[in-house]
Amino acid sequence: MGEFGESEAKHLLASGWRQGSVFRANAMIAQETGLAEGTLLVVLTQSCTVVNEDIVKDPWIEVAAIERDPQPYSANSPQAKGRMFRKLSVPLDESGQQVGFVVDINVRRFLDRRLFLGFAPDGPVCSVAVGESIGRWVGLTYSRAALPNNLVRFFREEGVKDKLEKVFKTKREGQPIHGSVSWLYADWSSDDEVDHYDMTIAMVCDDEFVAMELDEMISKAFGREIPLIHESERLRLRIKVHDAKSVPVSEFDHMRRFSEWDFLTGLGEELG
């Protein structure tokens, strides 16, 4: 496919190729990917790798399909905050207007970087910040913690999942309250398939008012005051609600961080 060095790397840079670049698949890209010509694609690969002059060390650019979101873009939606691990909603500039698009994690391809020398990004414009947020979201696909199957099963069978979903979906100022929760942290007693789990979930809210409301809603849903909201022979669950502005990060050093609501299989999909 030809040599690749400093001049080619500079050409990619000058053409505007970086993480977040959006383009329409031309005939060559369509043939390489097996996707329809004209399919919108977004670059996932980190920008420095995209324009690295060493083609041996960095031969590929990873891309994913991206399409217009049929719903109006909302920065507070779980899909926009990266809490859904299959699809991410992002704002792109289309003819001077901000329009919502959705990145599909299940439609990804690796392409030889030299293929990008012959054309430039021709899709809606993605800002550097949004491009980086896409990269971080893709990284979460590989770093999601895996819970034991028994823990997931107990969580569902004992009704805990349904009660939490009902709380998460409750509207606050026109939006589901889970959109005002910044992070989830969790810890459980065993990674093995055992007969009993002791689990703690910490919810970090945007502010103290959300934290107070969420605290009350969870207690009401379970009929018990937090933190210990559920206790049985198979599952003991504690939930702690925090205000992001007042809780130190060290509070969660021993816990695993979840960035999405589907920390239990299927939860995020149903919330979405």
Phi, psi and omega in degrees: 000002177104165181286163180213127181207211185298316183294323179292320178297318178295326179295318177300316180297313181294331180283349177097014180281127178196177175299127181098352178297133182248135182211161177264134181295117174279184184300320181294314180294321178299318180294320181290326186264339185080010178264162181292143176299135182097351177301132177283133180229150178235140180284126178264331185297142181301143190302318181297327177289322181302321185250018177292137182282350181265102183285339179287315180289322183230079184279341191243153166240127178267135180230161176222154177290144177219136181220161181299136178280125179293341179262148176302141181293134176228116182296340182266359180287150178303325181291328178281331180274005176079021184268358174251122190276355178263327182221145181232129177267129182225151176268126177240156179268116178237108181056040176084001179243144178278122182232142180279135175230158182238125176272132181255111183294339183274356177240083182236151179217154172252129182236144176301130183300333181293339178296337185274358181288337187269359180203175182234163178303133183229015180260188175305150185275130178251126180292162179300317182297317179293321177301318178293325178294326176296317179299317179295322180295318178299321179300327180294336178301326184264349184249006179296132179287142180259123179270151176301144180300322180296321179297316177299317182295316180297319181301322181280308188296333182266010173081002182294316181302312182298320181293318179293320179300318180298319178295312183301326183279348182300132184282139174225117183054040175086355182233148176305140186296336181294344175288348179256014176256119186287314185213156171242137172236146181214155177213140179221157194288335183207143174269358180270167177276091183245180185267353181209140178229142172249114188236142175234131176241126177253129180249124181254113186267161182299321180207176186292332181290318176297318180300317181294317180296315181295320176305310182295319182294318180293316179300319180293319182296325183261351180069024180215149177284138175289154017273328185279101186255346181209135180211123178213184180292337184255335187212128171242120186238128174246139175235130178241132182248129185234157173265124184302333184279345186240346183266131179285147180299328181299342179300335187246018183303327184269003185248165177259138184267136175246134180259349182236162183280347182271044179294342168245136188315124175087346184298313181297320181299316182289326177292327182290000000 
